């Protein structure tokens, strides 16, 4: 399953080791998910996740946060954003996430900001799911369009 994490989801993963976003990062680290990103998105992750208020709220060190972002960057599938469909949202940072999702043929964008991604996600057939809803769908085997469990080829 190919996913893009919006910046707030990554920050949530760093701020809380026990939340749904952190579990998604763990699944990616285990190779059960493919995280998509480009250079601009990883720069955004670093800019926001390393802010003092997020480090303080996480009760971790800056080095711990850097380790999470560096690990994701190392395992992520790089996306070359060739086509930009602008504007797709009211927020340029959301458009950056959508650029990666569209050009990387993502199955889902994991975000707590569903409404800002809804129209563009529907237009391009990419699910927008909260971290919690993503985990539920993933565990139930609903890997595409959130409708049906993945079918076995032998059925």
C-alpha positions as CSV (number, residue, x, y, z in Angstrom):
1,X,0.0,0.0,0.0
2,X,1.4,3.3,-1.1
3,X,0.7,6.2,1.3
4,X,1.7,9.9,1.8
5,X,1.7,11.2,5.4
6,X,0.7,14.8,5.7
7,X,3.0,16.9,8.0
8,X,0.6,17.0,10.9
9,X,0.4,13.2,10.9
10,X,4.2,12.9,11.0
11,X,4.3,15.4,13.9
12,X,1.6,13.4,15.7
13,X,3.8,10.3,15.3
14,X,6.7,12.0,16.9
15,X,4.7,13.6,19.7
16,X,3.0,10.4,20.8
17,X,4.6,7.0,20.6
18,X,1.3,5.3,21.3
19,X,-1.0,6.9,18.8
20,X,-2.3,5.7,15.5
21,X,0.2,7.9,13.5
22,X,3.1,6.3,15.4
23,X,1.8,2.9,14.6
24,X,1.6,3.8,10.9
25,X,5.3,4.9,11.0
26,X,6.2,1.5,12.7
27,X,4.3,-0.4,10.0
28,X,6.3,1.6,7.4
29,X,9.6,0.8,9.2
30,X,8.6,-2.9,9.1
31,X,8.1,-2.7,5.3
32,X,4.4,-3.3,5.5
33,X,3.6,0.1,3.9
34,X,5.3,2.2,1.2
35,X,5.7,5.8,2.2
36,X,6.0,8.2,-0.7
37,X,7.8,11.6,-0.5
38,X,9.8,14.1,-2.4
39,X,12.5,16.5,-1.3
40,X,10.1,19.4,-0.7
41,X,7.9,17.2,1.6
42,X,10.8,15.9,3.7
43,X,12.0,19.5,4.1
44,X,8.5,20.4,5.3
45,X,8.6,17.5,7.7
46,X,11.9,18.6,9.1
47,X,10.9,22.3,9.4
48,X,7.7,21.5,11.3
49,X,8.6,18.4,13.3
50,X,11.7,19.9,14.7
51,X,10.0,23.0,16.1
52,X,10.7,23.4,19.8
53,X,7.0,23.1,20.8
54,X,6.7,19.7,19.1
55,X,10.0,18.4,20.6
56,X,8.9,19.6,24.1
57,X,5.4,18.0,23.7
58,X,7.0,14.7,22.6
59,X,9.2,14.5,25.7
60,X,11.9,13.3,23.4
61,X,15.0,14.9,22.1
62,X,15.6,16.6,18.8
63,X,17.8,13.7,17.9
64,X,14.9,11.3,18.5
65,X,12.7,13.3,16.1
66,X,15.5,13.5,13.6
67,X,15.9,9.7,13.8
68,X,12.2,9.2,12.9
69,X,12.4,11.6,9.9
70,X,15.7,10.2,8.7
71,X,14.4,6.6,8.9
72,X,11.3,7.5,6.9
73,X,13.4,9.3,4.3
74,X,15.7,6.3,4.0
75,X,12.9,3.8,3.4
76,X,10.5,6.1,1.4
77,X,10.0,5.7,-2.2
78,X,11.1,8.9,-3.8
79,X,8.5,10.7,-6.1
80,X,9.4,13.0,-8.9
81,X,6.7,15.6,-9.1
82,X,6.3,16.1,-12.8
83,X,2.7,17.3,-13.0
84,X,1.2,19.8,-10.6
85,X,-2.6,20.2,-10.6
86,X,-2.9,23.6,-9.0
87,X,-4.6,24.8,-7.0
88,X,-6.3,21.7,-5.5
89,X,-6.8,23.0,-2.0
90,X,-6.8,26.3,-0.1
91,X,-3.4,25.5,1.5
92,X,-0.2,25.3,-0.6
93,X,1.3,22.8,1.9
94,X,-1.8,20.5,1.2
95,X,-1.1,20.9,-2.6
96,X,2.5,19.8,-2.0
97,X,1.2,16.6,-0.3
98,X,-1.3,16.1,-3.1
99,X,1.4,16.5,-5.7
100,X,3.4,13.6,-4.1
101,X,0.3,11.5,-3.8
102,X,-0.9,12.0,-7.4
103,X,2.5,11.7,-9.0
104,X,3.4,8.7,-6.8
105,X,0.2,6.9,-7.5
106,X,-0.6,6.7,-3.8
107,X,-3.5,4.6,-2.5
108,X,-4.0,7.0,0.5
109,X,-3.2,10.2,2.1
110,X,-3.1,9.9,5.9
111,X,-4.3,13.1,7.4
112,X,-6.5,14.4,10.2
113,X,-7.5,17.2,7.8
114,X,-9.9,15.1,5.6
115,X,-12.0,17.9,4.4
116,X,-9.1,19.8,2.9
117,X,-8.1,16.8,0.8
118,X,-11.6,15.4,0.0
119,X,-12.3,17.0,-3.4
120,X,-8.8,16.4,-4.8
121,X,-8.7,12.9,-3.4
122,X,-12.0,12.0,-5.0
123,X,-11.0,13.5,-8.3
124,X,-7.8,11.4,-8.4
125,X,-9.1,8.2,-6.7
126,X,-6.9,8.6,-3.6
127,X,-8.3,7.9,-0.2
128,X,-8.0,10.5,2.5
129,X,-8.1,8.8,5.9
130,X,-7.4,9.8,9.4
131,X,-4.6,7.8,11.1
132,X,-7.1,5.9,13.1
133,X,-9.4,5.1,10.1
134,X,-6.3,4.2,8.0
135,X,-5.2,1.6,10.6
136,X,-8.7,0.1,10.8
137,X,-8.9,-0.2,7.0
138,X,-5.4,-1.6,6.8
139,X,-6.1,-4.2,9.5
140,X,-9.3,-5.2,7.7
141,X,-7.5,-5.6,4.4
142,X,-9.3,-2.7,2.7
143,X,-6.3,-1.4,0.8
144,X,-7.9,0.5,-2.0
145,X,-10.8,2.9,-2.2
146,X,-11.9,1.7,1.3
147,X,-14.6,-0.4,-0.1
148,X,-13.7,-4.1,-0.1
149,X,-11.1,-6.3,1.4
150,X,-8.3,-7.2,-1.0
151,X,-9.2,-10.2,-3.1
152,X,-7.1,-13.4,-3.3
153,X,-6.1,-14.1,-6.9
154,X,-7.1,-17.7,-6.4
155,X,-10.7,-17.0,-5.6
